[in-house]
Amino acid sequence: MLQAVTTSVGAPSQPSVFDKCRAMTERVAIARTEDAYCYFRVIESPQEPEVVVGSRKLVMLGSNNYLGLTNHPKVKEAAVDAVRRFGTGCAGSRLLNGTLTLHEALEAKLARFIGKPAAVTFSTGFQVNLGAISSLLDRGDVVYLDKQDHACIIDGARLSFARIRKFEHNDPGELRRRMKADTGVRGRLVVVDGVFSMEGDIAPLPQIVQVAREYEAAVMVDDAHGLGVLGRHGRGTAEHFDLEDHVHLIMGTFSKSLASIGGFIAGEREVIDHVRHAARSLIFSAALPPASVAAASAALDILEDEPERREQLWRNTRFLQDGLSSLGFSTGDSRTPVVPIIVGDDNLAFLMTRRLEEEGVFVNPVVSPATPKGRALLRTSCMATHTEEHLSRALEACARVGRAFGLIA
Ligand SMILES: Cc1ncc(COP(=O)(O)O)c(C=O)c1O
């Protein structure tokens, strides 16, 4: 007869690896008591120019929905139709059993739009950088990163066996010095954000491309925030500088202008074929689901068919930039719909974010390490679908809060 075996191991002890979790819990609790906790806010409505938080309407100045397409009837219908035709998931990775006609059609459309021979889609933009960068680099290669590059670029580089060199933000002179100092290098890759996600400034691509050519380095641009925003046709930073033929790889996400989730990388066919077969975040992860593919595809059609959306986005951008700087806020070197309000101190960023919420505006606090220490900021961003009334209301609230905290006179 089987008998239950009881052991006397005593009360379970907390393994020390979890010590840091207690510290995190305490930090969150303190922030909550100081009314300075601003993360994981729950939104009860679609991502529109106004959102509902805690049953209150707020002007949404904290979204990456630049073209205002996340609640567009055609985009939603495309997603619903894809679910009807293909169901809710792909049940496996692209490599083995998850590739649908929808994926191939979107990849062809993206390659044509970006002006490269081929493109491959991933399930998130983050996974694009993890998989593409790590699969392209080998031992003996060197990868050059701007210090303000997005976290997933840095993680992609860390996952490779290449040496990593970081250069000062937007400083092609330092990039050149670093390249010169590296000898016995197999291959070189430079990866920069086209539009830097926190401060909305643009990479100096003409100078970066020039340095890269001097050292036969490949150039990759992460255009998460440039796609649909910059360039005459919305093709992004390379188009903005008329350098599409000089940038070897362009990646983008579907989670911003393209109103969905997922990402892609476009380049020469051989290179994309390599990524398609070697990127671990693609081949060992489930495929982008039908609804997300179809939504991104429909959003791309609207991006191309309705340039007036981009024009309105730029009118709104100028209105917001001019409004914030004429109030006396420091807005850094923003050249895009991402407009930072530099506040300096981390805690001030949290307190101001909460106060702005009380005043009817949703913004994002950004603190170190997402910004350099002492350069905390409130990240604001506008959409094509904001009206002047929304933005004026938000600016009035920013003025009241900025004065209350002594940031402006
Ligand atoms: C510059 C940049 N690259 C990549 C990503 C990752 O994209 P996703 O959120 O679609 O995974 C982001 C997201 O915030 C980003 O800002």
The ligand as an SDF file (V2000), in Angstrom:
LIG
                    3D

 16 16  0  0  0  0  0  0  0  0999 V2000
   13.2000   52.7830  -31.0990 C   0  0  0  0  0  0  0  0  0  0  0  0
   12.4030   51.5590  -30.7600 C   0  0  0  0  0  0  0  0  0  0  0  0
   12.7790   50.3950  -31.2940 N   0  0  0  0  0  0  0  0  0  0  0  0
   12.1040   49.2660  -31.0390 C   0  0  0  0  0  0  0  0  0  0  0  0
   11.0060   49.2630  -30.2040 C   0  0  0  0  0  0  0  0  0  0  0  0
   10.2970   47.9710  -29.9010 C   0  0  0  0  0  0  0  0  0  0  0  0
    9.1190   47.9270  -30.6230 O   0  0  0  0  0  0  0  0  0  0  0  0
    7.8340   47.1190  -30.1210 P   0  0  0  0  0  0  0  0  0  0  0  0
    7.2320   47.8840  -28.9920 O   0  0  0  0  0  0  0  0  0  0  0  0
    6.9650   47.1360  -31.3270 O   0  0  0  0  0  0  0  0  0  0  0  0
    8.2770   45.7790  -29.7210 O   0  0  0  0  0  0  0  0  0  0  0  0
   10.5830   50.4520  -29.6400 C   0  0  0  0  0  0  0  0  0  0  0  0
    9.4070   50.4590  -28.7380 C   0  0  0  0  0  0  0  0  0  0  0  0
    9.1450   51.2840  -27.9590 O   0  0  0  0  0  0  0  0  0  0  0  0
   11.2950   51.6460  -29.9250 C   0  0  0  0  0  0  0  0  0  0  0  0
   10.9320   52.8060  -29.3910 O   0  0  0  0  0  0  0  0  0  0  0  0
  1  2  1  0
  2  3  1  0
  2 15  2  0
  3  4  2  0
  4  5  1  0
  5  6  1  0
  5 12  2  0
  6  7  1  0
  7  8  1  0
  8  9  2  0
  8 10  1  0
  8 11  1  0
 12 13  1  0
 12 15  1  0
 13 14  2  0
 15 16  1  0
M  END
$$$$
